[in-house]
Amino acid sequence: MSRNNGGNMCTLALSSLLLIAGLTSVRAASEADYKTAYAAADAAEKEAGQLRNQWTTTESTLAAAKKAADAGNFDQAVALSKEAEALARASIFQANSEKDAWKALEIH
């Protein structure tokens, strides 16, 4: 393979990646998108709190989402809110799965 052909392949690959990225981010997130995503994350975090299993990473991610929204960066705020919701849901899963797991560790 010649050098020029390799360069063309890299250009083609880069162009394809940019096209895909452009297709996946059709529009910028709005404040309403942020509020919806944040509300879902906050509700999940409250549910984790009821199970007494809130993670500090969830709290810091929610704070970062609010900070991004306050700065007007709604794309980042939505992404962080979704990450916080995923963390909260993972903590809920952990709390529920470990609720009775201690019984398996008890010596009979």
C-alpha positions in Angstrom: 0.0 0.0 0.0 1.4 3.4 -0.9 1.6 6.3 1.5 -0.9 8.3 -0.4 -3.4 5.5 -0.3 -2.9 5.2 3.5 -3.5 8.9 3.8 -6.7 8.7 1.8 -7.9 5.8 4.0 -7.3 8.0 7.1 -9.1 10.9 5.6 -12.0 8.6 4.7 -12.1 7.1 8.2 -12.0 10.6 9.8 -14.7 11.9 7.4 -16.9 8.9 8.3 -16.4 9.5 12.0 -17.3 13.2 11.6 -20.4 12.3 9.6 -21.5 9.8 12.2 -20.9 12.3 15.0 -22.9 14.9 13.1 -25.8 12.6 12.7 -25.9 11.6 16.3 -25.9 15.2 17.6 -28.7 16.6 15.5 -29.6 19.4 17.8 -28.2 21.1 20.9 -29.9 20.3 24.3 -32.2 23.0 25.6 -32.9 24.1 29.2 -36.1 22.0 29.1 -34.0 19.0 28.1 -31.8 19.6 31.1 -34.7 20.1 33.5 -36.2 16.8 32.4 -32.9 14.9 32.7 -32.1 16.5 36.0 -35.6 15.7 37.4 -35.2 12.1 36.5 -31.7 11.9 38.1 -32.9 13.7 41.2 -35.9 11.3 41.6 -33.6 8.3 41.2 -31.2 9.8 43.8 -34.1 10.4 46.2 -35.1 6.7 45.8 -31.5 5.7 46.5 -31.7 7.9 49.6 -34.8 6.0 50.8 -32.8 2.8 50.5 -30.0 4.5 52.5 -27.6 3.9 49.6 -26.7 7.3 48.1 -23.3 7.4 46.4 -21.1 10.5 46.7 -20.3 10.3 43.0 -23.9 10.7 42.2 -24.1 13.9 44.4 -21.0 15.4 42.8 -22.3 14.6 39.3 -25.6 16.2 40.0 -23.7 19.3 41.3 -21.6 19.4 38.1 -24.8 19.1 36.0 -26.3 22.1 37.8 -23.1 24.1 37.4 -23.0 23.4 33.7 -26.7 24.4 33.3 -26.0 27.6 35.3 -23.3 28.4 32.8 -25.7 27.7 29.9 -23.9 24.6 28.7 -27.1 22.4 28.4 -25.4 19.7 26.3 -23.0 19.0 29.2 -25.7 19.5 31.8 -27.9 16.9 30.1 -25.1 14.4 29.7 -24.1 14.8 33.4 -27.7 14.5 34.5 -28.0 11.2 32.6 -24.8 10.0 34.1 -26.1 10.9 37.6 -29.3 9.0 36.9 -27.3 6.0 35.9 -25.2 6.2 39.0 -28.3 6.5 41.2 -30.0 3.6 39.5 -26.8 1.5 40.0 -26.9 2.4 43.7 -30.6 1.3 43.9 -29.7 -2.0 42.2 -26.9 -2.5 44.6 -29.1 -1.8 47.6 -31.8 -4.2 46.4 -29.4 -6.9 45.4 -27.5 -6.7 48.7 -30.6 -6.5 50.9 -30.6 -10.2 51.5 -27.1 -11.1 50.3 -25.7 -11.2 53.8 -27.8 -14.3 54.5 -25.6 -16.2 52.0 -22.5 -15.3 54.0 -23.8 -16.4 57.3 -22.3 -19.6 58.6 -24.9 -22.3 59.1 
